[in-house]
């Protein structure tokens, strides 16, 4: 076998023909996807004598780091074992948002009569088309992350498992890549229920294979009321599945503001989704063609039958099989690679970015860390990521977006706050849209207008949170947002109303008395 043939066989994926694989079915759209992000005929290039930067992992963090460094003239190599684009493009953000958009369309049709639009009662969701549309859009977007595109940028792309040989060398598919600096950007993966009796034999879905479905499960049980479980659970319910969400804690969306979580929970229940809090699952089994999940709630033994189980129990960092011990890089299997504020690991030549090391496992955080990494690793910078203004959004309907501190965060730090909240049922555009189930809540440091945190619940909360993120980042006080002219009518006017509410607190009785006297004199 020639060297080229040996190199090719060392990374070529097996023929994909099983719904448990990361890409299924192998229609024309998934064939295009694979051609872009892991072409089976790809032959790894001959390594350069030495690279300024070698990146292990071609997810959002790794791709941004590689593209940015190459654009600045660095000699760069990137190594990817699975699919270019990582989870976000292939089994995360992109496919899930395609499904969410279809689910929102289904919900809007069902509510159309509320707006004077009469539709036939037998309108149904074509789930096969929904998933085909998802695969088509995912394939289209995959061009941005393709092997071909990054090769044209001047990045040497190596497909295969990358491992550290020493603190100057990474090996992949028999090739040795010498580096000045290296970056670990291996991301994270779905947490699997290893201690749940019968889970393996019964079978379940995670974000890694749920997008392979071609038929709608009539009944679905979702483990976890976090972002993944809620986004996909609501979507499947809107497609027509009977959905039950089992949440081990006593709060729905446990990371979010309780008021925000309560709004979403009420909305889910109004759509027919069953929510079980304080549910401790302990067993799964398959019996008579259906799956049964057993759980305990408040001391009672309970069970629920379904056709599919979706696990949305969080994510864990990919730190295995890259020989971190060999290069003295400290890591924790739960928290990931240990880094300082500049993303440097315990080995000064090696950095880590993205989900493999960050508590903020978001694509936009990975992007931001990669941009900072380039300055620090290649140009002796010491820039840090400001975590006080990292926004995030859970794409339920309505959405929940947040930035900065929650009330409990401020309390834990001994910071006294004032909170201002505006319900959407008093915002004209939300009323005309029929989207009054929402709010804007802003926390400021007590006695000032310094914004410490904000939560928004609205159909497009992810777009609205940017104004408050900008304010926190640039130290713009809440009072100043009152002077920002907002188009009328928009749902973002809720932010303006919150700012107005803050300014009204500045009008003390004395100031009001003096103002009244002045107006009386000048009348």
Steps between C-alpha positions, in 0.01 A plus 500: 500500500637841404550776761211698349270195515606425858443862599157500336386176664605622843229762518232403251167456686307178472208489260216679675180300484377487859277751681742483796774658293555876512367548146197308375331440256758528226284702260636761261510765773697291747728389218572868435553555871754219521674616184549837668587408857664157472558398138576128475756555224701760691873439522678683779774735378867466574567695821694823489842506664345690793166670572440821687177344621350151498137474605342174617127520434312667215191621682413871531796580727757310295379628163499863610848463649637333185339745258603804703859388543535406132354835402775673697770309317560211738573149380207302640381141513166375631421143602147356509405143584130525416319778311627848421270752664470294816178443691363849435472466125427129480306387807432820693416861422435475128276192481314584820414851383370357172266276696400780736405721205277229355344440841428871539327500161282210614406685820420819308266312269313355798459850644414664169129523582587740783606746230204448271671248276298183461689185407371144447476294817688210344823695443784263588876514536701313238780384729692339217510832317597683821806279536583514131491880516734484799745278312487728194577815702767325707673385181482852358652659810767230522683663210619762749677230703618284214840342452521667159430850635761478776754351265452801271563725801845344528420272794638147484205273584570158654213255552557244773562468873759749619721419799789675670832321463692762694462871573612589148332223295152375416448176310202432273453210259871422506603860434696705755419869525765716663365814665605815677162524675208259510133542580263243649152567361348154522163622629252298704249220452165396636492352849376142487306337786765246601339426838143460373396135510398364161584815304741330262272209424190718462666763283467876501571812299734793568573808293759284321239283326157659550539684170520166319131433561284467191174409675332690782486306828136499618614522863827639633651527847764768546754479781589847624330839486811686393552674163537183287207320659272802487582613146461155347218393730285795397582443133399134507179589684415754231566240233243275667689285751358447846790636708583446868796688651657347812702750702702387802497841668208700635527776238435492129799649308700485826776736391262779409324774694205339684250751357625428149491124556144521630384680184651231278360219714148642481537534124615140463214368709250702296633318191430162658855418611507307829767623740607293799728674751706326770499187285783258579528252213656168592409245232405453136374192323354394170182296519240407237648738244504808723750661734416547867675750725479453876547788742436604857322823585445612858543145623260348248591240238388616154547400138430637154486312169628643173642424159824700535706641784706817451783566744571869556715470813782736411842476339844380600840605360695286254831455680566132431735340247713808425784415742467807722700325772793470261530878472416582866166662421275482804133417448189372670263260325203712611635856487737449209848637432637734765583843355586841636326824402699518175400140402850366566512149645749372756736454204607845378513385136145368501169685524139387520182673384131430462287237670796283600601754764218750544206504739318705234437233237367723223609543140533877539724454806717257305528757222597776745760284674657406166547865403670571832709184470659618175632814666625315806657196333657663195568859603588477871173658605336468842141573407223348709140409426259720694249250635278766660340578165453160337139472382315180424163396375278194532302478176165393634192694392507751655878515531689560825811717473733605779819696560697575815389420854188338632358613835662203676838585347488851644388366838786249504746785444338724758390756239177683571283554193188671378289311249278650232257285305265566211235249396434471128127527558558876535711530183286602203681296235486186712125556545440544127716193428307292751829424674447639849647205692837652574700760687815705525676491838810708574714502815704809588740564785301653782514878499634517143400419144790256444348199324609173660274257318189463289252233393257526211212269413358578156462333163822665382674544835830391345494809279383734778769403754772655284407855605551415866818303428640805320406717796678273749807464279535875452391597853187681380261546788133403491397865533676587175303237310193714567642763264549246219222543246337166423278450194134479588346253523753230577526246777842645584308800630479294821867583559420870460217465752731334752747787460218749550398316817853539634504873423175550686670376817744790473219751536510542879216674688720807541586511129135459409400779742759738356394410145136567585583839652706600197220404263250696709720810478554468124138417416 
